[in-house]
Amino acid sequence: MMVTNLPEKAKAKWAEAKAARDPATKLRLLKEFYSSFHKHKGTEKLEVSIKRQMASLEEELEKIKARRKGSSRSEWAIKKEEFIQMAIVGSLETATSFFNLLAGTHIKYHETLTKPVLGVFKGLGVQFQLIVAPFDKRMSEEKLERFMSLIRNADGILVALGYEPPNYAKDVIDWFEGHNIDIQLNYPRVEIVSTPSGGIRVAGSSDFCNDRDIVDFMSGYKVRNAIVKIARDATLDDVESSLFGRIMKKAFFVTLRKDQSEQLKALTPNVIVLDSSTSSDALASHILGGLGLIRIHTKGIGKEPERRPLIMRRGARVVEVAEKIHKDLVKFFQYARVWRKDELDGIRVGKGFELKDGDMIEIRGRLDAS
């Protein structure tokens, strides 16, 4: 049974909208889709999701117009750097203070309202790009939406908490919920990856629905080819939410108050309590671990290690590091030598060797390029 019981006409319209690439066409089709089904309690989340997608497309079209006219709105478009990008969310005062603490700056909170404020935080030899993105009910809806656009593009979120009202953390969660973003989970229950062919394939298994349920569900929405990655606690509700654009964003709730930690842990498992003994390296370790990332140090043959480590996903193998350094390293790969923490002698490994955080790697290729 379909979660929202949408009529076939509505499902067909959704398939059209999802396939559209042009923003204006997609917006028109989403509006037609929204008008094609009866609204009831079971469609409430879907309605929120579609409204947010339409708003996002309208903003995208406005940006396109602004770029053509040379408008100052383009100041709010941030180019993604090679650093890990973290958005700092909090009240105007707390978000700005936390940003200054991490970036070593002296920004005033009113400066964050006119254009994006960027800074760099360093820990464990890694550079993180910081963006101030306050959530404060004193701000206009337009300002909040601009900050939400910045947050969507970030790799993760730091929710900074000081002496806000007791329900502030819940308000932040609800704000993201209203934008179809879950910041409470440690992992996505469902991820849907569109593919050009191969039919619908299910990766993983759920305690609440089987592969046939998922394939039938996706087919009902005219999805013919996709990989559906599913967790054990996922339901068809989660599959539908993901299909209609729901995403998970990793968020860390950071507080300077130990008395706040238990209350926060009731809302989310990702709580960091900072005190005077918390080092930059410790905070960086929390962030990297939570994002599922590891540091890999690289060195050329007979050379010192590179100053900055490569950032890879947890579970990365030698071949992925080789690809990131240069495609020819994979083509002419012979073997690699890996040094682990507290080990003097490196070990000789192949392409499939799984790396760990802090490993140092030296890749050797065949001398002849024939």
Residue pairs with C-beta under 8 A, 6 or more apart in sequence:
2 217
2 220
3 42
3 236
3 237
3 240
4 37
4 42
4 43
4 46
4 240
5 42
6 14
6 37
6 43
7 36
7 37
9 36
10 33
10 36
10 37
11 220
11 221
11 222
12 222
13 29
13 32
13 33
13 36
14 33
14 221
14 222
15 221
15 222
15 223
16 29
16 33
17 26
17 29
17 30
17 32
17 33
18 223
20 26
20 29
23 57
23 60
23 61
23 64
24 61
26 57
27 54
27 57
27 58
27 61
30 50
30 53
30 54
30 57
31 54
33 50
34 47
34 50
34 51
34 54
37 43
39 47
45 241
46 240
46 244
48 178
48 180
49 180
49 241
49 244
49 245
49 246
50 244
52 178
52 179
52 180
52 245
53 180
53 245
55 145
56 149
59 145
59 149
62 73
63 73
63 74
63 77
65 71
66 72
66 73
66 74
67 74
75 115
75 116
76 115
76 116
76 146
76 149
76 150
78 116
78 118
78 131
78 150
78 153
80 153
81 129
83 120
83 127
83 128
83 129
84 126
84 127
84 128
84 129
84 155
84 156
84 287
84 288
84 291
84 293
84 311
85 128
85 129
85 131
85 153
85 154
85 155
85 156
86 121
86 128
86 129
86 130
86 131
86 154
86 155
86 156
86 157
86 158
86 287
87 130
87 131
87 133
87 150
87 151
87 154
87 156
87 157
87 158
88 95
88 98
88 99
88 102
88 130
88 131
88 132
88 133
88 157
88 158
88 160
89 95
89 133
89 134
89 135
89 151
89 157
89 158
89 159
89 160
89 172
89 251
90 98
90 134
90 135
90 159
90 160
90 161
90 162
90 164
91 134
91 135
91 136
91 162
91 164
91 168
92 109
92 112
92 113
92 134
92 136
92 138
92 139
93 109
93 162
94 160
94 161
94 162
94 163
94 164
95 109
95 112
95 132
95 133
95 134
95 135
95 160
96 107
96 108
96 109
96 112
96 132
96 134
97 160
97 162
98 158
98 160
98 254
99 105
99 107
99 117
99 119
99 130
99 132
100 106
100 107
102 119
102 121
102 130
102 283
103 119
103 120
103 121
103 130
104 119
105 119
107 117
107 119
107 132
109 134
111 117
112 132
112 134
113 139
113 143
116 131
116 132
116 150
117 131
117 132
118 129
118 130
118 131
119 129
119 130
120 127
120 128
120 129
120 130
121 127
121 128
121 130
121 280
121 283
121 284
122 128
122 280
122 284
123 279
123 280
123 281
123 282
123 283
123 284
123 285
123 287
124 280
124 281
124 284
124 285
124 288
124 295
125 295
125 307
125 308
125 309
126 284
126 288
126 295
126 308
126 309
126 311
127 308
128 284
128 287
131 150
131 151
131 154
133 147
133 148
133 150
133 151
133 154
134 147
135 144
135 147
135 171
135 172
135 175
137 171
144 175
148 179
151 157
151 249
152 181
152 249
154 249
155 250
155 291
156 249
156 250
156 251
156 252
156 287
156 290
156 291
157 183
157 249
157 250
157 251
157 252
158 251
158 252
158 254
158 287
159 169
159 172
159 183
159 251
159 252
159 253
159 254
160 254
160 255
161 168
161 169
161 253
161 254
161 255
161 256
161 257
161 260
161 264
162 255
162 256
162 257
163 257
166 263
169 253
169 263
169 264
169 267
170 267
172 183
173 183
173 184
173 267
173 268
176 182
176 183
176 249
176 251
180 241
180 244
180 245
180 246
180 247
181 246
181 247
181 248
181 249
182 188
182 246
182 247
182 248
182 249
183 248
183 249
183 250
183 251
183 268
184 251
184 267
184 268
185 248
186 250
186 269
186 270
186 290
187 231
187 248
188 229
188 231
188 242
188 247
188 248
189 230
189 231
189 233
189 234
189 235
189 238
189 242
189 248
190 228
190 229
190 230
190 231
190 234
190 238
190 239
190 241
190 242
191 228
191 229
191 242
192 226
192 227
192 228
192 229
192 239
192 242
192 243
193 226
193 227
193 229
194 225
194 226
195 225
195 226
195 227
196 225
197 225
198 225
198 227
199 224
199 225
200 214
200 215
200 218
200 219
200 223
200 224
200 225
200 226
200 228
201 226
201 227
201 228
202 211
202 214
202 215
202 227
202 228
202 230
203 227
203 228
203 229
203 230
204 229
204 230
204 231
204 232
205 211
205 230
205 232
206 214
206 230
206 231
206 232
206 233
206 234
206 235
207 232
207 233
208 233
208 234
208 235
208 236
209 217
209 234
209 235
209 236
209 239
213 236
214 228
214 230
214 236
214 239
217 236
217 239
217 240
218 226
218 228
218 239
218 243
221 243
223 243
228 239
230 239
250 270
250 290
250 291
251 268
251 270
252 270
252 271
252 272
252 286
252 287
252 290
253 264
253 267
253 268
253 270
253 271
253 272
254 272
254 274
255 261
255 264
255 271
255 272
255 273
255 274
256 273
256 274
256 275
257 273
258 273
258 275
261 271
261 273
264 271
265 271
270 290
272 283
272 286
274 283
288 294
288 295
288 311
288 357
292 313
292 314
293 311
293 312
293 313
293 314
294 311
294 312
294 313
294 314
294 316
294 355
294 356
294 357
294 358
294 359
295 309
295 310
295 311
295 312
295 357
295 358
296 309
296 310
296 311
296 312
296 316
296 321
296 355
296 359
296 360
296 361
297 305
297 306
297 309
297 310
297 358
297 359
297 360
297 361
298 305
298 306
298 309
298 310
298 321
298 325
298 360
298 361
298 362
298 363
299 305
299 306
299 360
299 361
299 362
300 362
301 362
301 364
305 360
310 321
310 324
310 325
312 320
312 321
312 324
312 355
314 357
315 354
316 354
316 355
317 351
317 352
317 353
317 354
317 355
318 336
318 338
318 349
318 350
318 351
318 352
318 353
318 355
318 361
318 363
319 330
319 333
319 351
319 352
321 355
321 361
321 363
322 329
322 330
322 333
322 336
322 351
322 363
323 329
323 330
325 363
328 365
328 369
329 363
329 365
330 351
332 365
332 366
332 369
333 351
333 363
333 365
333 366
334 364
334 365
334 366
335 348
335 349
335 350
335 364
336 348
336 349
336 350
336 351
336 353
336 361
336 362
336 363
336 364
337 346
337 347
337 348
337 349
337 361
337 362
337 364
338 346
338 347
338 349
338 353
338 355
338 359
338 360
338 361
338 362
339 345
339 346
339 347
339 359
339 360
339 361
340 347
340 356
340 358
340 359
341 358
341 359
346 360
346 362
355 361
